[in-house]
Amino acid sequence: MQLIYFVFIAYGLTQILVYGSIFDPIRPTKGKLGELFRCSMCLGFWSGVLVYGLSFYTELFTFELNVVNPFLLGCLSSGTSYILSQLFGDEGIKIKLEANDEH
């Protein structure tokens, strides 16, 4: 259950940082930081690392303090943030129908 909490918190943070209009005035738009803030996979990694760092202040989840866990949880957050952002949009579940080329 702890990993589910972690995944949804990291995904929520990623979505807010990438798409939240409240951050439009301060969100970088150019350079490497601009690229980072347009990519849910890239920013998802750093969101996961940040959420891991905050895990010591919550009882929702606990992870051992070591060098490997921030990297692994960042990877988990990156992958799940990307997958969830590809599955869900503002109008709900994204369904992309491909045209059948056969006549």
N, C-alpha and C positions, 0 to 999 in steps of 0.2 A: 504494500500500500504506500510505503514511503516513496518508492520510485515513481508511482503514479502522481503523487503530490508534486514531487520534484519536476517531472516532465510538464505538467500543466502550468506550474508557476513559471518555469523557464520559458515556455511557449507564450504565456500571457505577457511576460516582460518583453520578449522579442517582438511580439505583435505591436505592443504599445510603442516601443522605440522605433520600429520600422514604419508603422502606419498611423500612429496617433497624431491627430491634427494639433494637439496641444504642444507638441514638440516641433512643429513646422518652423517657428521663428529661430530655434536654436539648433536644429538638426543640420549637420554638415551636408553640403550638396556637392562639393568638389574634392578632388584628390582621393587619397586612399581612405580617409574617414568617410567621405561621401559614398564611396563604393561599399564600405562596410555597412553603412546605415541603409542601404537599398537591398541588402541580401539577408534574407531570413536564415539562411544556412550559416553564413559568416557571423552575423551578430548573435545567432542562436548559440554558437560556441561560447562567446564571451558572456552571454546571459547565463549560461549554465555554470561557468566559472564563478560569476558574481553570486548566483543563488547558492552555490556550494559555500562560498565565503560567508554568506549570511546564515547558513544552516546552524551555526553555533548560537544563534540568537532566537531559535524557534524550536518547538517540540514537534513540528509536523514531520520532520525527518532529521536523522542524524547520520553523518558519515565520518569515518575515521579520518583524522588529520594526518595526511601523508602527502608525498609528492605526486603520486600517481592518480589519486581520486579526482583532483580538479580537472586533469586532462581527460580522464575517462568520462566524467560527468559532463564536461564541455562537449565531447564528441556525441554523447547521448542526446544532449540538448540540441545540438546542431542538426542531427539527423531527424529527430522527432519534430523540431520546429519547422524544418523544411517540408517534411511529409504532411504535417497538419496544415501548413499554409497552402500547400498544393491541393489538399482535399476540401478545405473550407474557405469560403469568401464571405463578403458582406451579405450576399443573398442566400447563403446556406451552402449546401454541398455543391461543389463544382463538378459538373458532368460535361465532359467534352466528347461529343459524338464525332467520329471520323467519317468522312464521306467514303462510300464504297465506290472504288474506281471501276469495278466490273459493271458492264452494261447488260 
